[in-house]
């Protein structure tokens, strides 16, 4: 599914259990978007303490319409995601 089609779906779906986009990694799928995004300073991440060359690339978007959700889980390498 194209991203633009998914956005149309998000805006119009009435599905009781709608599709949820997960692990859409910015650096891989849309690197230009990286320049338009910054993590707010009050969200600290242990991964930021690594040198840039070896820092894990965890910047991913999770997008869904109303009624969508991610089940209870532990994030990659026990990081703390914020939504």
C-alpha positions in Angstrom: 0.0 0.0 0.0 1.3 3.4 -0.8 1.7 5.8 2.1 -0.7 8.3 0.6 -3.3 5.5 0.3 -2.7 4.6 4.0 -3.2 8.2 5.0 -6.5 8.3 3.1 -7.5 5.1 4.9 -6.6 6.6 8.3 -8.8 9.6 7.6 -11.8 7.6 6.4 -11.8 4.2 7.9 -14.7 2.9 10.1 -13.1 -0.5 10.7 -13.6 -1.7 14.2 -10.0 -3.0 14.3 -8.1 -0.7 11.9 -4.7 -1.2 10.3 -1.8 0.2 12.3 1.5 1.3 10.6 4.5 0.3 12.7 8.3 0.3 12.3 8.1 2.9 9.4 11.8 3.9 9.8 12.3 7.5 8.7 16.0 7.1 7.7 15.1 4.3 5.3 11.7 5.3 4.0 11.9 9.1 3.9 15.3 10.5 4.9 14.3 14.1 4.0 11.8 14.0 6.8 14.6 13.5 9.4 15.4 17.2 9.0 11.8 18.2 10.0 11.8 16.2 13.2 13.5 16.6 16.6 13.0 14.7 19.8 11.9 17.2 22.6 14.6 17.8 25.1 12.7 16.3 28.0 12.8 12.8 26.4 16.1 11.4 27.3 17.4 8.3 25.5 20.4 6.1 26.5 21.0 5.6 22.7 21.9 9.3 22.4 25.0 8.7 24.5 26.6 6.7 21.7 28.8 8.3 19.1 26.8 9.1 15.9 28.7 6.4 13.9 27.5 3.6 16.2 24.2 5.0 17.5 21.2 2.7 16.8 18.8 4.2 14.3 15.5 3.9 16.1 13.6 6.8 14.7 10.4 5.2 13.5 6.8 6.4 13.1 3.9 4.4 14.4 0.7 5.7 12.9 -2.9 4.6 13.2 -6.5 5.9 13.1 -8.8 6.0 16.1 -9.4 2.6 17.6 -5.9 1.4 16.6 -3.3 0.4 19.1 -0.1 -1.4 19.8 -0.3 -4.3 22.3 1.6 -4.1 25.5 5.2 -4.9 24.7 8.9 -4.1 25.4 10.6 -1.9 22.8 13.7 -2.7 20.9 16.7 -3.2 23.2 14.5 -2.1 26.2 14.3 1.5 25.0 11.4 3.6 25.9 9.3 4.9 23.0 6.9 7.8 23.5 3.8 8.3 21.5 
